Amino acid sequence: MVMNMGKIPKGFILILLILAGCSSGKDWRTASRESAGIAPDPAVTHEAVLQVYAAKAWNWRGWFAVHTWIAAKRTGETFYTVYDVVGWRGYRGQPVLKIARDLPDRHWFGAKPEILKTHRGAGVDALIDAVDEAARAYPWKTTYKALPGPNSNTFTAWIAKQVPRLELDLPWSAIGSGYACTNVSGAS
């Protein structure tokens, strides 16, 4: 099929060319992955803490999309467990879902995260248990597709759907979050 370029607005073509060639000039390998310093310090915070984070996606994708993840520490724990999905893990033959001790508020390859939701104190240990159970039941542990999903935002939306007590509404920029609501069959 041949496209008639005369019918496409020149401004649209210019935007496509800019997006196609746009690069921040930064290298993802050297971008900050340090703590943003916004999570409660687990060494001095005795109470349970559960937080949902979002940060702008890498490079030009950050103009319109975010990456989301969940971090939690139970009462008395001195560390956070981070729940996230990252596509490159799948390219290396690993599950895309990772549940591990980590910095909860790590920069997402240079982008400072923001907190979407926080739960602290009494009753949060039970909420963390529900999130952990839902994460372990996530149906796309080995599958990642930026569009339409499943991706990191699909994972966070899946948790929110399975654990309504989380009371989490994701932003419009959490592209792929709708996948969790419409695509449960065929999950791996």
Rosetta blueprint (number, residue, H / E / L):
1 M L
2 V L
3 M L
4 N L
5 M H
6 G H
7 K H
8 I L
9 P L
10 K H
11 G H
12 F H
13 I H
14 L H
15 I H
16 L H
17 L H
18 I H
19 L H
20 A H
21 G H
22 C L
23 S L
24 S L
25 G L
26 K L
27 D L
28 W L
29 R L
30 T L
31 A L
32 S L
33 R L
34 E L
35 S E
36 A L
37 G L
38 I L
39 A L
40 P L
41 D L
42 P L
43 A L
44 V L
45 T L
46 H L
47 E L
48 A L
49 V E
50 L E
51 Q E
52 V E
53 Y E
54 A E
55 A E
56 K E
57 A L
58 W L
59 N H
60 W H
61 R H
62 G H
63 W H
64 F L
65 A L
66 V E
67 H E
68 T E
69 W E
70 I E
71 A E
72 A E
73 K E
74 R L
75 T L
76 G L
77 E L
78 T L
79 F L
80 Y L
81 T E
82 V E
83 Y E
84 D E
85 V E
86 V L
87 G H
88 W H
89 R H
90 G H
91 Y H
92 R L
93 G L
94 Q L
95 P L
96 V L
97 L E
98 K E
99 I E
100 A E
101 R E
102 D L
103 L L
104 P L
105 D L
106 R E
107 H L
108 W E
109 F L
110 G L
111 A E
112 K L
113 P L
114 E E
115 I E
116 L E
117 K E
118 T E
119 H E
120 R E
121 G L
122 A L
123 G L
124 V H
125 D H
126 A H
127 L H
128 I H
129 D H
130 A H
131 V H
132 D H
133 E H
134 A H
135 A H
136 R H
137 A L
138 Y L
139 P L
140 W L
141 K L
142 T L
143 T L
144 Y L
145 K L
146 A L
147 L L
148 P L
149 G L
150 P L
151 N L
152 S H
153 N H
154 T H
155 F H
156 T H
157 A H
158 W H
159 I H
160 A H
161 K H
162 Q H
163 V L
164 P H
165 R H
166 L H
167 E L
168 L L
169 D L
170 L L
171 P L
172 W L
173 S L
174 A L
175 I L
176 G L
177 S L
178 G L
179 Y H
180 A H
181 C H
182 T H
183 N L
184 V L
185 S L
186 G L
187 A L
188 S L
